[in-house]
Amino acid sequence: MAKINVSVIRQGIRGRLKVKEETRNFYNGIFIDLGELTLFTGKVIKQMFQSPFEFREFVKHGFILGNKSLPLVAVTGFIMGLVLTMQLNPILADFGAQTLLPGVVAIAMFRELGPVITGLICAGKISSGIGAEIAAMSVTEQIDAMEVSGTRPLSFVVASRIVATTLVVPILVIFANAFSLLGSFLAVNIFEDTSATLFINRSFSMMGFADLLPSTLKTVFFGFFIGLIGTYKGYTAGRGTESVGLASNSAVIAASLTIFVIDLVFVLITSIL
């Protein structure tokens, strides 16, 4: 019995030590990844300001990323505006404040829901696609071939995509907000007849410049980090074919968490100011 108890104790100690070691390695991996991402960001920003800039690649990727993401973003924004209006209408009706409904929906969509939901959609669609595409290029040694031939892969492959996402994501957010107002307008007309002019006036009467500037500015950061994380995960992927899936999956997770962190920072700053 004594020997059995000792062996059980030893197994328990080994299990605890193994868990502690795995936890330590996990946190060490996060800090190492952040350090490498910082160095990677510095190199990419340096390439952005070195001529020649790959303008054709920027236009191509901007059109492709925006064109592929626009239908999903538009449908999501439309449904969110429709559902949010139908959910808020009975609540405001209890207080006799149904005339405030378009303004409340507009503020909720423009300040928070529109940018964040669109950013998460782009993180799942754009960032994962970029990560998988560049990882496949790395696996097939296309990146190495560019370096040997004198082409700057950080400019041709990475910087052009990051600049494209930085400009495309804010545009997609504008479309999402516009379609959310369309959905809200249709939902309002279910309960009462409202003209489009009156609905627009009520929607923007409660908003000011202070509501639009922070929400627009953070979408630029959303787009930058969506492109940056996607390109980083793909560029630093391993050589095996399974690394393509890992790069895509990790890009989605990291980009989504980054969007929440950026949103939290902007909310804190705007609350203080």
MOMOSUL-V851230 format. One record per residue. N is the residue number from 1. RES is the residue in three letters. D_LAST is the distance of its C-alpha to the last C-alpha in whole Angstrom. Layout:
N	RES	D_LAST
N	RES	D_LAST
This chain:
1	MET	68
2	ALA	67
3	LYS	67
4	ILE	65
5	ASN	62
6	VAL	62
7	SER	61
8	VAL	59
9	ILE	57
10	ARG	57
11	GLN	56
12	GLY	53
13	ILE	52
14	ARG	52
15	GLY	50
16	ARG	47
17	LEU	47
18	LYS	47
19	VAL	44
20	LYS	42
21	GLU	43
22	GLU	42
23	THR	39
24	ARG	39
25	ASN	39
26	PHE	37
27	TYR	34
28	ASN	36
29	GLY	36
30	ILE	32
31	PHE	31
32	ILE	34
33	ASP	33
34	LEU	29
35	GLY	31
36	GLU	33
37	LEU	30
38	THR	29
39	LEU	32
40	PHE	32
41	THR	29
42	GLY	30
43	LYS	33
44	VAL	32
45	ILE	30
46	LYS	32
47	GLN	35
48	MET	32
49	PHE	33
50	GLN	36
51	SER	39
52	PRO	40
53	PHE	37
54	GLU	39
55	PHE	38
56	ARG	40
57	GLU	39
58	PHE	36
59	VAL	37
60	LYS	39
61	HIS	37
62	GLY	34
63	PHE	36
64	ILE	38
65	LEU	35
66	GLY	33
67	ASN	36
68	LYS	37
69	SER	34
70	LEU	33
71	PRO	36
72	LEU	34
73	VAL	31
74	ALA	32
75	VAL	34
76	THR	31
77	GLY	29
78	PHE	32
79	ILE	32
80	MET	29
81	GLY	28
82	LEU	32
83	VAL	32
84	LEU	28
85	THR	29
86	MET	33
87	GLN	31
88	LEU	29
89	ASN	31
90	PRO	33
91	ILE	30
92	LEU	29
93	ALA	33
94	ASP	33
95	PHE	31
96	GLY	32
97	ALA	29
98	GLN	30
99	THR	29
100	LEU	25
101	LEU	27
102	PRO	26
103	GLY	22
104	VAL	22
105	VAL	23
106	ALA	22
107	ILE	18
108	ALA	19
109	MET	21
110	PHE	19
111	ARG	15
112	GLU	17
113	LEU	21
114	GLY	22
115	PRO	20
116	VAL	21
117	ILE	24
118	THR	25
119	GLY	24
120	LEU	26
121	ILE	29
122	CYS	29
123	ALA	29
124	GLY	32
125	LYS	34
126	ILE	33
127	SER	32
128	SER	35
129	GLY	37
130	ILE	36
131	GLY	37
132	ALA	40
133	GLU	41
134	ILE	40
135	ALA	42
136	ALA	45
137	MET	45
138	SER	45
139	VAL	48
140	THR	50
141	GLU	49
142	GLN	48
143	ILE	45
144	ASP	48
145	ALA	50
146	MET	47
147	GLU	47
148	VAL	51
149	SER	51
150	GLY	49
151	THR	46
152	ARG	42
153	PRO	41
154	LEU	38
155	SER	37
156	PHE	40
157	VAL	39
158	VAL	35
159	ALA	33
160	SER	34
161	ARG	33
162	ILE	30
163	VAL	29
164	ALA	31
165	THR	28
166	THR	25
167	LEU	26
168	VAL	28
169	VAL	25
170	PRO	23
171	ILE	26
172	LEU	27
173	VAL	24
174	ILE	24
175	PHE	28
176	ALA	27
177	ASN	25
178	ALA	27
179	PHE	30
180	SER	28
181	LEU	28
182	LEU	32
183	GLY	32
184	SER	30
185	PHE	32
186	LEU	36
187	ALA	35
188	VAL	34
189	ASN	37
190	ILE	39
191	PHE	38
192	GLU	38
193	ASP	39
194	THR	36
195	SER	36
196	ALA	34
197	THR	33
198	LEU	32
199	PHE	30
200	ILE	28
201	ASN	27
202	ARG	26
203	SER	24
204	PHE	22
205	SER	22
206	MET	19
207	MET	17
208	GLY	15
209	PHE	14
210	ALA	10
211	ASP	12
212	LEU	14
213	LEU	13
214	PRO	11
215	SER	14
216	THR	16
217	LEU	15
218	LYS	16
219	THR	19
220	VAL	20
221	PHE	19
222	PHE	21
223	GLY	24
224	PHE	24
225	PHE	24
226	ILE	27
227	GLY	29
228	LEU	29
229	ILE	30
230	GLY	32
231	THR	34
232	TYR	34
233	LYS	35
234	GLY	38
235	TYR	39
236	THR	39
237	ALA	41
238	GLY	44
239	ARG	48
240	GLY	49
241	THR	49
242	GLU	47
243	SER	44
244	VAL	43
245	GLY	42
246	LEU	40
247	ALA	38
248	SER	37
249	ASN	37
250	SER	35
251	ALA	33
252	VAL	32
253	ILE	31
254	ALA	29
255	ALA	27
256	SER	26
257	LEU	25
258	THR	23
259	ILE	21
260	PHE	20
261	VAL	18
262	ILE	17
263	ASP	15
264	LEU	14
265	VAL	12
266	PHE	10
267	VAL	10
268	LEU	9
269	ILE	6
270	THR	5
271	SER	6
272	ILE	4
273	LEU	0
